[in-house]
Amino acid sequence: MGYIRGFNFGQIMNQVQEGLRYVFQTKNKWTLPIVGTGQLGAQAVLENLLEPEETVLIPTNGFWSERAADIAKRIG
């Protein structure tokens, strides 16, 4: 087995991206896997959806919703 970023990395990444596009029914070429915690995933979603000065409603009812509200505040 070669290095993770060796010869096969590009082929494997292409296959992963194709699978993600199928699962999420999108043709977006920038569909990428994210390796990290649940908070990283939530932050990635909010960072890509929200623009500064936009209004967002996040009812806080527990740990994750409070974190989502904090992330939204940091975005502006």
C-alpha positions as CSV (number, residue, x, y, z in Angstrom):
1,M,0.0,0.0,0.0
2,G,1.3,3.4,-1.0
3,Y,1.3,6.7,0.8
4,I,-2.2,8.3,1.3
5,R,-1.2,11.2,-1.0
6,G,0.6,9.0,-3.4
7,F,-0.4,7.8,-6.9
8,N,-3.8,6.5,-5.9
9,F,-4.9,9.5,-3.8
10,G,-6.5,11.3,-6.7
11,Q,-8.3,8.3,-7.9
12,I,-9.7,7.5,-4.5
13,M,-10.7,11.1,-3.9
14,N,-12.6,11.2,-7.2
15,Q,-14.5,8.0,-6.3
16,V,-15.4,9.4,-2.9
17,Q,-16.6,12.7,-4.4
18,E,-18.7,10.8,-7.0
19,G,-20.3,8.8,-4.2
20,L,-21.0,11.9,-2.1
21,R,-22.6,13.6,-5.2
22,Y,-24.8,10.6,-5.6
23,V,-25.8,10.4,-1.9
24,F,-26.6,14.1,-1.8
25,Q,-28.0,14.3,-5.3
26,T,-25.8,17.2,-6.4
27,K,-23.6,17.9,-9.4
28,N,-21.4,20.4,-7.5
29,K,-17.8,19.7,-8.3
30,W,-16.7,21.1,-4.9
31,T,-18.4,18.2,-3.0
32,L,-15.7,17.2,-0.5
33,P,-15.5,14.9,2.5
34,I,-14.8,16.6,5.9
35,V,-13.0,14.6,8.5
36,G,-13.6,16.0,12.0
37,T,-15.9,16.4,14.9
38,G,-19.6,17.0,14.8
39,Q,-18.9,20.7,15.6
40,L,-16.6,20.9,12.6
41,G,-19.5,19.7,10.4
42,A,-22.0,22.1,11.9
43,Q,-19.5,25.0,11.5
44,A,-18.8,24.1,7.9
45,V,-22.5,24.1,7.1
46,L,-23.2,27.4,8.8
47,E,-20.0,29.0,7.3
48,N,-21.2,28.0,3.8
49,L,-24.8,29.0,4.3
50,L,-24.6,32.3,6.2
51,E,-23.3,35.7,5.1
52,P,-22.4,38.5,7.5
53,E,-25.5,40.7,8.3
54,E,-28.0,37.9,7.5
55,T,-30.6,37.0,10.1
56,V,-30.8,33.4,11.3
57,L,-33.2,31.8,13.7
58,I,-31.6,29.1,15.9
59,P,-33.9,28.0,18.7
60,T,-31.6,27.1,21.6
61,N,-32.6,23.9,23.3
62,G,-29.4,22.2,24.4
63,F,-25.7,22.0,23.8
64,W,-25.6,21.8,20.0
65,S,-28.1,24.5,19.3
66,E,-26.2,26.8,21.7
67,R,-23.0,26.0,19.8
68,A,-24.7,26.7,16.5
69,A,-25.9,30.1,17.8
70,D,-22.3,30.9,18.9
71,I,-21.0,30.0,15.5
72,A,-23.6,32.2,13.8
73,K,-22.7,35.1,16.1
74,R,-19.1,34.8,15.1
75,I,-20.0,34.9,11.4
76,G,-21.8,38.2,12.0
